[in-house]
Amino acid sequence: MKELLKSLPNLLTLGNLACGAIGIERLMAGDMNSILICMGLAAILDFADGFTARLLGADGELGKQLDSLADLITFTLLPGLIMLHYTLQKGYCIPDGFCSSRYAWLALPLAGAWRLANFNIDTRQKTGFLGVPTPITGIAFGSLILAFENTAESPFKAFFEHPYFFSFAPVLAAYLMVSDWPMLSLKFKKGDPLLLWKAAVPLLGLACIPVFGVYAGIPFLAVYVLWSIIANFVTQSKNG
């Protein structure tokens, strides 16, 4: 029984990976609503595996590697393919031939692989992140399904459905993932000088919804980056 409990975090991680794989299969079938369910469930499992591992004292190298592999599939490859799907659906690239938008999606899984491999060997990222975490990036891009499947008019529609957005947004997000910019984690512990800043992150996400509606995912990603930079700058200035 004890060994089974020790394996629970890894099983949750495999559930995350399964959600990503099923999401890709659903994308091939054109079932976009199911992809959102898969990514939402994967996000819950991604949080639960780490929490469970710490609770059971089951942290280990296997779990770390599995987590990275799962995140690579669910939060970088799947969102990248979602971008490719809409790039082709909206006719931004001809079926045959080369165009930048057609291959910009590759920036997400390539940068994700680099970031996740580096994270596993980087001792500086024990309490915070350097670069934007893959789950936040993946959920932001995955949430675009809500926007692109919505036919209602919005003042943000022209921006997010412009061909340049499909060409440059994945590349910019890739840069943010592999950058050395300090980002806030949602790991809370007593005495953390960034505690209040971290606690405000979910509230900022909720605040984006009434402003941006179904387009809130990418704006929240931008707000998270700016908030993290400000939080670390202010905290370091006080300590300095």
Secondary structure by P-SEA (a helix, b strand, c coil): caaaaaaaaaaaaaaaaaaaaaaaaaaaacaaaaaaaaaaaaaaaaaaaaaaaaaaccccaaaaaaaaaaaaacccaaaaaaaaaaaaaacccccccccccccccaaaaaaaaaaaaaaaaccccccccccccaaaaaaaaaacccccccccccccccccccccccccaaaaaaaaaacccbbbbccccccccaaaaaaaaaaaaaaaaaaccccaaaaaaaaaaaaaaaaaaaaaaaac
